[in-house]
Every structure is written in C-alpha cells, then in structure tokens.
Amino acid sequence: MFRRREPVPFAFIAEADKFRSNVTPPPRERASAGQIAGRTLIGLTVVAGLVGSLLFGVPALSADQSPAHTQQSEASDSR
C-alpha cells in the first residue's frame, strides 16, 4: 500500500556551508563633511515643511471660530 521513497541526494546543499568565503568585504567609506551637511540640510528642510504645514493647517481645521461679520444682502433689509 505505502511505497518506500528513495532518498533524494541533497548532499550538495550540506556541502555549500563548507565553501563559505573567509574574505571580509572592504570597510564602508566614511561620508565626507559635505555629504553630512547636505543630509542634515535635507532633513531640516523636511522637518520645517512638516512644522509649517501644521502651523498653517491646524487653524484652518478648527471649527471654534465663527465669522466676525456675516454678509446680508440689502434686498432682504428693505422688506
């Protein structure tokens, strides 16, 4: 009823661990002062844009303020 399966030779997968390289990659280059300054300026620009959008957007979203002067047409006053 049940047939015995033959083992599949996956020995090549086990042998792959033996051939790992012992060569370390070269160290990463350090960023220059100009690159660091540029990244800092970009970060500050993004943060300033977000803060500015909040400063302009929050008052526009508040519903507490009512208009100081409502317009009425003069035609409705004469009736």
C-alpha positions as CSV (number, residue, x, y, z in Angstrom):
1,M,0.0,0.0,0.0
2,F,2.7,2.5,1.0
3,R,5.8,2.5,-1.1
4,R,9.1,3.4,0.4
5,R,10.5,6.5,-1.2
6,E,14.1,6.7,-2.2
7,P,16.2,9.4,-0.5
8,V,16.9,12.4,-2.6
9,P,20.6,13.3,-2.6
10,F,20.7,16.8,-1.2
11,A,24.3,16.5,-0.1
12,F,25.3,19.4,-2.3
13,I,23.2,21.7,0.0
14,A,25.0,20.5,3.1
15,E,28.4,20.9,1.4
16,A,27.6,24.5,0.5
17,D,28.4,25.5,4.1
18,K,32.0,24.3,3.7
19,F,32.7,26.7,0.8
20,R,32.0,30.0,2.6
21,S,34.4,32.7,1.8
22,N,36.8,33.9,4.6
23,V,37.4,37.2,2.7
24,T,35.9,40.1,4.5
25,P,34.4,42.9,2.4
26,P,36.2,46.2,2.4
27,P,35.1,48.7,5.1
28,R,32.4,51.3,4.1
29,E,33.7,54.7,3.0
30,R,33.0,57.4,5.5
31,A,30.8,60.2,4.5
32,S,32.5,63.5,3.8
33,A,31.7,66.7,5.6
34,G,29.8,67.9,2.6
35,Q,27.6,64.8,2.4
36,I,26.8,65.0,6.1
37,A,25.9,68.7,5.8
38,G,23.7,68.0,2.8
39,R,21.9,65.2,4.5
40,T,21.4,67.5,7.6
41,L,20.0,70.3,5.4
42,I,17.6,67.9,3.6
43,G,16.4,66.6,7.0
44,L,15.9,70.1,8.4
45,T,14.0,71.1,5.2
46,V,11.6,68.2,5.5
47,V,11.0,68.8,9.2
48,A,10.5,72.6,8.6
49,G,8.0,71.7,5.9
50,L,6.0,69.4,8.2
51,V,6.0,72.0,11.0
52,G,5.0,74.8,8.6
53,S,2.1,72.7,7.3
54,L,0.9,72.1,10.8
55,L,1.1,75.8,11.7
56,F,-1.0,76.7,8.7
57,G,-3.3,73.7,8.7
58,V,-4.4,73.5,12.4
59,P,-6.1,76.9,12.5
60,A,-7.9,76.1,9.2
61,L,-9.2,72.9,10.7
62,S,-10.5,74.4,13.9
63,A,-14.3,74.8,14.0
64,D,-14.5,77.0,17.1
65,Q,-14.1,80.3,15.2
66,S,-17.2,81.9,13.9
67,P,-17.0,84.5,11.2
68,A,-16.9,88.0,12.6
69,H,-19.1,89.6,10.0
70,T,-21.9,87.8,8.1
71,Q,-22.9,89.2,4.8
72,Q,-26.5,90.1,4.3
73,S,-27.9,91.4,1.1
74,E,-29.6,94.9,1.2
75,A,-32.6,93.4,-0.6
76,S,-33.5,91.4,2.5
77,D,-33.3,94.6,4.7
78,S,-35.9,96.6,2.7
79,R,-38.7,94.1,3.1
